[in-house]
Amino acid sequence: MADGNSGGGNSFLAFIVGGLLVVVAVVGFMMYSGGGFSPAPKKSIDITVSTPNLPKPGS
């Protein structure tokens, strides 16, 4: 009944699954770190809004 298979198909499948795990880990690291290995420069945004002086109601 046993044909002498040494399980070569299972080791190939494990190699493919391990490679996919490495690829997913690298892609996850790249996405989490902002797309690169160096930190992104900090940006500062300063917004000034000028509104007109309207008369108070009833004055």
C-alpha positions in Angstrom: 0.0 0.0 0.0 2.8 2.4 0.7 4.6 3.3 -2.5 7.7 4.6 -0.8 6.8 8.3 -0.9 9.1 10.3 1.3 6.8 13.2 1.7 8.5 15.5 -0.8 5.3 17.3 -1.6 4.8 18.2 2.0 8.2 19.8 2.3 7.7 21.8 -0.9 4.3 23.0 0.5 6.0 24.0 3.8 8.6 25.9 1.8 6.0 27.8 -0.2 4.0 28.6 3.0 7.1 29.8 4.7 8.0 32.1 1.8 4.5 33.6 1.8 4.8 34.3 5.5 8.1 36.1 5.0 6.6 38.2 2.2 3.6 39.1 4.3 5.9 40.0 7.2 8.0 42.3 5.0 5.0 44.0 3.4 3.4 44.5 6.9 6.6 46.1 8.2 6.8 48.4 5.2 3.2 49.5 5.6 3.5 50.0 9.3 6.8 51.9 9.1 5.5 54.4 6.5 6.9 52.7 3.4 10.6 52.9 4.2 13.3 52.1 6.7 13.9 55.7 7.8 11.3 57.7 9.9 9.2 60.2 8.0 10.1 63.9 8.6 7.7 65.7 11.0 5.5 68.2 9.4 4.0 71.3 11.1 0.8 72.9 9.9 -0.1 76.3 11.1 -3.6 77.6 10.1 -4.8 81.2 10.7 -8.4 82.1 10.1 -9.6 85.7 9.9 -13.3 86.4 10.3 -15.1 89.7 9.7 -16.4 91.7 12.7 -20.1 91.5 12.4 -22.5 93.8 14.4 -24.3 92.2 17.3 -28.0 91.6 16.7 -30.2 94.3 18.3 -27.5 97.0 18.3 
